[in-house]
Amino acid sequence: MSEAKNYGADSIQVLEGLEAVRKRPAMYIGDVGQKGLHHLVYEVVDNSIDEALAGHATSIQVTINEGNSVTVKDDGRGIPVAVHTKENRSALEVVMTVLHAGGKFDKDSYKVSGGLHGVGVSCVNALSSHLQVNVHRDGKEYVQEYSIGKPLYPVKEVGNSNYRGTIVTFQPDASIFFEATYQYDILAARLRELAYLNRGIRIQLTDNRDKDDEGVARTQEFHSEGGLREFVAFIDESREALIPQPMYMEGEIEGIPVEVAMAYNTSYAENIHSYVNNINTHEGGTHLTGFRRALTRTLKKYADESGILTKEKLEVAGDDFREGLTAVISVKVMEPQFEGQTKTKLGNSEVSGAVDRIVGEMLTNYLEEHPNEARIIVQKVILAAKARIAARKAREMVQRKTVLGGNSLPGKLADCSETDPAQCEIFLVEGDSAGGTAKQGRDRKFQAIMPLRGKILNVEKAMQHKAFENEEIRNIFTALGVSIGTEEDSKALNTAKLRYHKIVIMCDADVDGSHIATLIMTFFFRYMKELIENGYIYIASPPLYLVKKGSKSAYAWNETQRDQIARDLGGEEQTGIGIQRYKGLGEMNAEQLWVTTMNPEGRTLKQVTIDNASEADRIFSMLMGDDVPPRREFIEKNARYARIDA
């Protein structure tokens, strides 16, 4: 293909206009909170990634500016600026102002592209109070600015340039987003993921809002030559590996490039992360189906032929082959078809066969060429099968209690009178003392209280049957009314009888309380991830301080608030101020706990969400695993960036 045909003004194809974006932004970017805000950056970065996938860019720079605007710069070809024949205006203006307009719809310009269904940078423009794009192309620099998606002037040439690429700077519209502050860690996790998924690309993230004593901004560069191999190793860095190096498989069938990296570890969790055109398909789809089918068929064939299964007299199931497995599957599809509630489940039937064939052939070769590793994997599968049988028996004990109805609810549970799950909430409370206070302070109509004794089992380091044998975990299952295990999938979560749509973790506001909350969240992430994905899990925010002067008092959730309240009540000298530090929930009386932490009219609940599944997987493994050095390094590195939200 010639360069002109490859990417010129008329490569830009127009599908529809921008009218609805500002009226219903959540339809296009997910929501108008933190998730949607960060999605704006991903949309712009996706354009740069597409240039890199097409072989025209090697470097992407993302900068969070001091006013919370964001700049994305790449060294690609630069968006075409010539007049678009059909639109009779600059192709740059068409790309920036018309929804679904871009080179990625022209198969001659891009073979595959990322982004959320091609919404594109025009959506970012529509939701920005101000956006400026600078294009360096053909030895010239061009610029255009926009306000809420409307051009402020025609594209203009502003000088000569030795650079080549596109620079987009945008300010999210504060009237659209109720969460308007970019979080460095969220962006870093996604950019790191993109670097692994697109090996060889250099992506730099700089935060000009955060500078050290010498005025140097916080900066990280993400670059991977090993790609998915390094991605799997990164996710598994806190787990004990069973095989020396991750397996890697790559191939292309019928125009569908497939990449897979996988490794086994000593944990009991299955962690498979799948991507289509760099989009995380957390609901799975045909590529995941093809991978699982090939894995089960190939490993079972090898195990049967080795005679080990016959000796053990065991029936193995699909789940057994995936216990302790960490894998990343990445496919590139020219015209992906998405389905599922969040449009992140791949539906293209042809992809399943492509993944199945490539993984089957390459895994067969690996097992033949690495007999020691193959034997270790089969032994892990046998151990998993034995554990599954033990877990089924323990799980059946839990489920027998659950299905019997109200009379089988845990004795410590103080249930609510409302029966509609959408109206009900349950507080999982640390300790009997705080549980007793919460029972006195609650609204019995819709609030249930479930006290938990001490620190629940760390499920990150426990086999599944040990989790189901743990009394506190059994009580959580029974109280919530959920069960695990179907004929098809022994780890599937059944939420048909879920009794509460708000599940609130309420622990002391100290180090021990944080540890207990993390243990509970680890349990939900590993055993009930769907509840997190459906938005049912929350963390309560009890205050740390009560500040008093005479008859006046106010609560504070952090030191800054405490000091401000003390100044407001006692002046700069803070005379006559009394400060009570709450060491635990049990130190509050029922009325105080209701007013500060449980009353829907005034409380703050933090909803638990999963912004990045692979990053969450890695962090839970690191925080709750056996490997101390990575945990210490993580805490030391992130302590200064920890946030206390009220």
N, C-alpha and C positions, 0 to 999 in steps of 0.2 A: 504493500500500500504506500502511496506517496504521502509526504507530510501534509500536503494540502487536503487530500482526501481524508487523511487520518484524523485531523482535528482542526477544522476551519469553522468559520462563522455559521455555515449552513449545516454543520454537524449538530447544532443545537436544535432540538425538536421540542415544540410547545404542545403541552397536553391540556392544561386548564389554568384558570386564574387563581388569585390569592384571596378572594373575598372572605372566605369562611375562617381563615386561620386565626384572626384576632377575635372573632366571635366565639370560636370553640377550639382554643389552643390545645386542650388536653387530647383532642382527637388526633392531633398531629405529633405531639411530643410526649404523650403519656400523662402528664399532669402539669400543674403550674406551681409545684413546690420544688424541692431540691432535685428530684429526679429529672423533671423537665428542664430546669435551669441548666444542669450539666449536659443534658442531651443537646442543647444548642451548640456546645463546643464540639461534641462528637460529630454532629452533622457537617460542620466546617472541616474538621479533621478528616472525615471520610472522603471528602473531595480530594484532599491531598494524598491520602492513601491510595485512592483510585489511580492517581497519576503515577504513584510508585509501582502499583501492580501492572500498569501498562508500560513500565520501564522508562518513565520520563522524569522521575524524582527520586532522590535518595535521602533527603533531609527535610524534617518538619520541626518547626519551633512553635511552641505554645507558650504564651506569656499572659499571666494574670496581672493586669495593670493596677496601679494604686487606687483608681476610682472604681474597681471591680469590673472594668471592661476587660475583654479578652482579645488578644491578637494571635492569629494563626498564620504562619508564614511557611511557604514551601518553595522548593527549587524546581517545580514542574514547568510545563510549557507556557503557563499563563493563560487565563481564560481568554478566548478570542474576543477581539474588540471591533472587528469589521462589522459593517451593516448586515444584519440578518435579512435575507431577501424577503421572506414571508412577512416578517414583523415590521420591516422598514425602520429599524432602529438598531443600535449596537447590540451585538450578541451578548456582551457583558451585561447590559441592562436587562436583557431578556432572562438570562440566567438568574440575576439577582432579584427580579420582580415578578416572575411567573412561576407558579407552583408546578412541579413536575417538568421543568424545562432544564435540559442539561445534556452534555455529551454522552452520559451513560445510557441514554435511550437509543443511541446510534451504535449498532454493533461494530461498525468500522472504527469507532473511537475507543471504546472500551469493551473488552471481551466479557469481563464480569465487574461488578462494582458492589461496594458495601452500602452503608446507609440504611436507614429504616424505610424500606419500600420507596426509595427515591424521592422522599419529601423535599430534600435538598436545602441549599443555602438560602433560597428565597423565603422559606419558612422562618429561618433565623432572622432574616431581614425584617419580615413582617412583625416579629416579636421583639425587635430592638428599637429603643428610642432613637438611636443613632448608629449607623453602620458606614464604614468607609472601606472601599476596596481599591488597592493599588495593584496594577498589572504591569509586569515587566516582560515585554515580548518584542521580538524583532528589533532589538536595540533601542526601544522607546519605553517610556513610563507613562501609564495612563491612570486616571483616577476618576472615581465617582462616589458621591456621598448620598445617603438616604436617611429619611426620618420615617419611622414606622412603615417601612417598605416602599415609600415614595421617593423617587429621585429628586434631589435638590437642584441638580443641573445635569445636562447631557454629559456623557463620557468625554473627558478632555485629555489631550496629550499635554504632559507637563515637562517633558525634557527627554534627553538621551539617557540610556542606561546600559551598563555592561552586565547587569544581573538578569536572570530569567526566573520567573515564578509569580506567585500570587500572594498578596498580603491582605488579610481580612481582619478588621478591628470592629468589634461590635459591643454595644452597651445594652444589656437586657432591659426591657421596659419594666420599670418598677411598678407600673400600674397593672401589669399582667401577672407578675410573679410575687407570691406572698413570701417566698424564701428567695432573697436576692444576693446572697453571699456565696461565692464559690469556695468549695472546700478542696484544698490542695490534695489531700490524700485520695479523695474520690477520683479526681482527674488523673493522678499518678497511677492508680491501679488500672484504669482503662488504657492509658497510654503504654504502660508496661505490657499489658495483655496484647495490644496491637503490635508492639515490637516483636514479641514472641511469634505471633501469628503471621508476621510478614518479615521473615528473616532478612537481615542486611540493611533494613531501613534504620536511620537514626532519628529518634524523636526526643526533643529536649523540652522540659517543662521548667519554667522560671516563674517565681512568685515575687513580684516587685513590692508587694505589701509586707513582706517578711524579710527584713535585712538584718545582718549581724552588726556588731559594734563598728565594723569597718565599712559598713554600707554595702556589703555584698549580698545580693538577693539569693534566697533559697533556690537552688537549681539541681535538677537531676537529668541525666541523659539515659535513655532506654535504647539499647541496641543488642541484638542477638544474632550471632552467626549460626548458632545451633538450632534456632527455631523451636519447634515443638519438643524436641529432646530436652532442651534447657527449660522449657515451660514446665514439663512434668517434674523435672528435678527441682525446680523452684517451688512448686506446690508441695512436693514431698520432702522439703529440706529438713523438717522436724520429725520425720518418720524414719523408722529403721528399714532400710532397703533389703529386699530378699534377693534381688539380682543386681549385679554390679552396675549395669548401665541400662537406661530405658531402651526398650525396643522401638525401632522407627520403621515406618512403612510409608511408601510414597508411590503413587502411580496415577495413571489417567485412563479412563475407559469412556468411550463415546463422548469425548469432550468434557468430561467431569474430572477435574483434578482432585485427588484425595490424598490427605496427609493424616497419619495417625502416629502418635507416640504413646507408649504405655509402660507401666512398671508395676511390680508387686511389692508390697511392704507388709510389715507384721501387724498392721492395724486390722480392724474388723469392718471398716466402712468401705463402701463402693463409691468412688468419686470419679465420675465421667463427665467431662465438660465438652459440649459439642458446639460447633460454630458453622455458620453458612455465610460466606462472603464477609467474614469478620464479625457477624452478628451472633451473639450468644443465644443459642436456641435452648433455653433452660427447660422447655417442655419436651425437648427431644425431637423425634420425627423419624423419617425414613432412613436418614444416615445413621442414627443411633440403632435403629432396628437391624440394619445390615451389619453393623459392627458386632452387636450382641450375638446375632445368629452365627456369624463366622467364628467368633471367639468360642462359643459353646460347642459348635460342631467340630472345630479343629482340635481343641483341647481334649474333648471327650474321645475323639478318634485316637489321639496319641495315648491317652490314659488307658483305653481299652486294649490297644495293641501292646502296651508295655506290660499288661497283666496285673498291674497294681490294684485296680478296682476289683478284679475277680478275687484277689487275695483278701481284700478288706470286706468283701460281701456288702458293698454299699451301693445304694442308688443315689447318684448325684443329680442335682437340679441346676438350672441355669444360674441361679443366684450364687451357687457355690463357686463357680468359675470367676465370679466378679468380686468376691470378698477380698479386701486388701488390695484392690486394683485401683490405680490412678491412671486415667487415660484422657487424652485430648484428641478430638476428632475435628478436622477442619476440611470442609469441602467448598469448592467454588462452583456455583451454578449460575448459568447465564440468565435464566428466568425463574428465580425461586418462587415457589408457591407456599405461602404460609397459612397456617390454620391454628386453631386453639384460641383460648380466651384472650391471650395477650399477643397473638400473632407472632409467636416465637417457636412454633412447631412446624418443621419442614414437612411438606406434603408431596413433593415430587417423587413418584414411585420409581423412576429410573435410577435415582440416587442409591436406593437400598441395594440393588444388585451390584452397582459399581463398587460400593464400599465392601460388600460381602466378598466379592471376588478378589479384590486387592488384599484385604486383610487375611482371607483364607489362605491364599497362595503364599504370602510373605510370612505369615505366622507358622505355616507348615515348614517352610525353609529354616526359619529361626530355630524351631524345636529340634530339627534334625541336626543342625550345625552346632547347637549348644545343649548337649545332653545333660550336663550338670544343672543348668538353669531350668531345663524342662522338668527334671525330677523334683527340684525344689518347688516349682509351681504346682505340680500334681500333688505333692504332699500337702501344700497349702489348701488345695481344693478338697482333699480328703478331710483335713481338719475342719474346714468350713462346713462340710456335709454333716459331720458328727455334731458340730455346734448348732447347726440348723435344726437337727432332730431334738436336741436338748432345749433349744429356744422355743420350738413349737409347743413342747409340753408345758414350759413355763408360761408361754403366751396364752395357751388354752385356759390356764388357771386364771389369768387376768380377765380373759374374755367371758368366762363363765360367770364371773362376778358382774361384769358390765351388762350382759344381756338380761340378767334377772330383774332389772328395774331398780326403782328407788330404794327398796329395802336393802340393796347390796351396796349402797354408797358408803364410802369410808366414814368411820365413826367420827373422825375429827372434822369432817366437812359440815359447815353451817350453810345449808343451801338457801336459795331465795325462793319466793313464792311464785314469781313469774315463770311461765313455761316456754315462752317464745325465745329461742336462742338469740335472735337478733336484738332482743331487749335486755339480755342477761349478761352479767360480767362476773368473773371469779378472780379473787385476789389470792395468789400463791404467796403466803406470808412466811417470812423467816422466823421460826420459833413459836412456842406455845404462848409466851408472854405477849408478844406483839399480836399474835393471832387472837388472843382473848380481848385485847383492846380494840382490834379491828371489828370483831364480832359485836362489841357494844356500840361502836361508832357508825356502823354501816347503815344503809337503807335496806332493810330486809326484803323489800319488794323485788329488787332487781340485782342486789349484790350478794354474792356467795363468798365465803371465806374458807380457805384450805390452808391450815398451818402446816409447815414442813419442819421436820425435826432435823436440826443441824445441816451439815453439808450433804447434799444428795450425791449419789454415786457419780464419779467421773466417767461418763459413758465413752469418752475418747479412748480410754485404756481398758475397757471391759468388753468381754464377749457378750453377744446379744442375750444369751440365756441368763447371764449374771444381771443384766439390766432388768429383765422381766422378773427376776427373783427378788429384786430390791424393793422393800416395802414402800418407800416414798414414791418410787417411780410407778409401782403398781397402783398406788392411790391416785396419782395424777391421771393415769389412763382411765381408771374407774370413774373418777370425778368428772372428767371431761366427756366421757361416753364414747370415746373413739377406740378403734381396734386396729391391729396390724395383721396383715396376711390374707392372701386370697389363693385360690387354686393356681392362678397364673403367676402370681408374684408374692413370695412369702414376706416381702418387706413393704408391700403397698399399704398405704394408710387409708382406712375407711372412716370417713367423717360424716356419714349419713346421720348418725345419732349424736353429733357434737351438741353439747348442751349450752355453750356460751360462745358468743361472738366477740367478746372482749376477755382476753386472758392476761391478767396484769401481774407481773412479777414485782413484789413489794418487799424490799430488803433494806437493812440499815444503811445509812449513808456513810459507811466507813469501809476500810479495806476488806474486812471479813465479809461485809454485806456485798461488796462488789464481786468478791470471789464466788459467793453463793449464787448471785445473779448470773455470773458467767457460766457456772456449772449448769444452771437451769436452761440458759440459752443454748449451751452446747447440746443438751438433751433434745431441745426442740429442733435445732438445726439438723441433728443426725437422725432423729426418729419421727419428727413431725414437721418437716420443712414446709409442707403445704399450708400449715396454719400461719407460718410467717409470710409466705407468698400471698396468702389471701388477706393479709392485714389484720390478723386476729391477735397478735402478740404485742404487748405493751410493757413498758417499765414505768413504775410509779416514781415520782420525784419528791420524796419527803424533804423538808427543810433541814438545814444543818444548824441553824441558830434561831433563838428567840431573843430579840433585843427589847429591853423594857426601860421605861423611865416613868416612875409614878404609875398612873393608871393607863398610860399609853404603851402600846407594844406593837411589834411587827416582826414578821418572819423573814429570814434571809436564807437563800439557797447556796450562797458562796460568800467568800471573804469580801469581795468588792461591794456586794449588796449590804453585808453586815456593817462595813465601815461607813457607807453612805447613810444608812438608817441611823447609825449612832450619831453622825454629824447632824442629821435632820432633827433628831430628838434632843440632843445635848449640846448642839453648837460645835464649833471647831475644837473646843476643849473636851467635849464629850463628857461633861460633868453629870454625875448622878445616873450614869448608864449601867444597867445590869445586862450581862450577856450570858445566856444559857446555851451551852453546846450540847446538842442531842447526840448521845453516844449510840442510841438505838431507838427503834420505833416504840419499844416498850416504855420509854421515858415520857412519851406523850400520853395525855389522857384521851379518852375516846372523842371528846369534842374537838381537841386540837388535831387529832389524826383525820377526822372527818373534814374539818375546814381546810387543812393544808394539802391533803393528799388524796382524799376519796370523794369529795363533793364534786360532781361534774361541772358545777357552776364556776368553780375557782381553781381546780387542780390543774396540774400539767402532767400529761401522760406522753411518754416518748414511744412512738410506734417503732417496732423493730422491723427493718426492711433489709433486703439483700441487694445492694447496689451492684455487686460484682461477685458472682458465685465462686469463681476460682480463688479470688482473694479471700473471701470468707472461709472457704475450705482450708486454705493455707494458715490463716490466722488462728482459727479454732484449734487446728492440729498443733500449732506452735505454742499457744497459750496453755493448752490442756494436756500436751504430750509429755514425754519423759526428758526430752532434750533441753537442758537448761540454758546453754550459751545463746541460742537464737532468741529465746524468750527474754533473757537479760538484755541482749542487744536491742531488741524491739522496744523494750520499756525505756532504756536509756535514750534511744534515738527519738522516741515519740513523746517523752514526758513533757517537754516544753511545748508540744503542740496539742496536748490534751485539752478538751473543751468541757466546761461545766455549764450546762444549759439549765436555765430556770423555766 
